[in-house]
Amino acid sequence: MPILPFVSDTKENIAAIVEQAKESGASYILPMFGVTLRKGSREYFYQILDKRFTGIKEKYQSRFGEQYECFSPNYRIRILTDIFEELCVKFGIAGRMRFYQPKTYQQQSILFTNDNSLKI
């Protein structure tokens, strides 16, 4: 994800994402109930919002200003998190990535036989 506040932060969308992840064989999903907007990309993003979602740009400007991280309102995050976690448990999908744990190997010892030949 990201999830776009006021656009895609709906219960139905979160459910669809988790269900499609399950169908695709995902083992984990890293949720972010918001979006990041850098200077430059913010302006482009606002142009697209104006074309596709009338009035939403003004909500972003009013609520987030020049913030880099733009999250859904807290009450929505709680609802979306509950749905996300419930479906992840149901489908056996982790809500975080398991970190790589390399196998540990033990160094083999070098032994000498009675006749001084190597034995590995």
N, C-alpha and C positions, 0 to 999 in steps of 0.2 A: 504494500500500500504506500502511497499516501491516500488519505481520504480528504476530499475537498469540503471544508466547512460550508454549510448552507447549500451544497450542491449534491454531494454523494454521501453525506453522513447520515444515512437512513438505516433503519433496522433491516429492511429488505435488501439493501445493497451489501451490508456486512454479511448477512446470511448467504447471499449469492456468492460472494467471494470465497467464503469458507467451503461451501458446497462444491464450487468449481475447483478449488485447491484439492479437495478430497478426490474428486473425479480425475484430476491430473496426477495423482500420486504424491502430492506434497507431504513432506514429513514435518514441516514447521511453517509457521507464518509469523513474520515480524510485524506486529501492528503499529500503526501510527495514525491516530485519529486527528490528523491535521496535515499541513503541507508547509514546506519551507520556501520562502521567496527572497531571493537575492535581488539587490538593485540591478536593474537591467532585465532580469527575468520577470520581475514583478510587473513592469510596464507591459511586457508582451502578454503575460497572464491576464492582466486587466483588459487588454484589447479583446482577447478571446472571450472573457466573461461578458463584456459588452455585447458581443455578437451573438452569444448563445444563451446567456442567462441574464436577462434584463433586470437591473436593480441590484444585482449581487455585488458588483464592484463597489458600490457605495457602502454596502455592509462591511466589506473587507476594509475599506479605507477608514471607516468609522471605528470599527472594532480593533483592527490590528495596526493601523498607521504604517510605520516603516519597519515593524517587527520582522525578524527573520523567520521565527517559528509562529505559525498561525494554526491554533488548535480549535477544534469544535468546542462549543460551550461546555462547561463542566457537567451540567445535567445530562447532556447528550453523550458525553464520553462515558459516564457511568452506565447508561442504557446500552450503548454500543459494546462496551467492555463485557457486560453481562452476557449479551447474545454471543459475542465472539468466543468467550471462554466456554460457555455451555456447548456450542457447536464443536469447538475443538476437542473437548472431552468426548462428546458423542462420536466423533469421527476418528479419534486417536491421533490428532494433529497437535504437535507441541506449539506453544506460544513463544518459544525462543529457540535459538539454534544451539545444538549441542556442539561444544568445542571439540576439535580434533584432539584425541588422546593417542599419541603415538605408542606403538607397542614397545615394550622394553625388552631388550635382549641382554642375555648374560654372556659376557666374554668367555669363550671356551678356553680352557687351560691347555697348555702344551706339556705333555708328559714324555719323559724319556723311558724307554724300556730298558731292561737289563743289559741289552747289547748296545746301548746308547743311540738307538734309532728313535726317530720322533713318532709319537703316537698322538693323534689329534682326536 
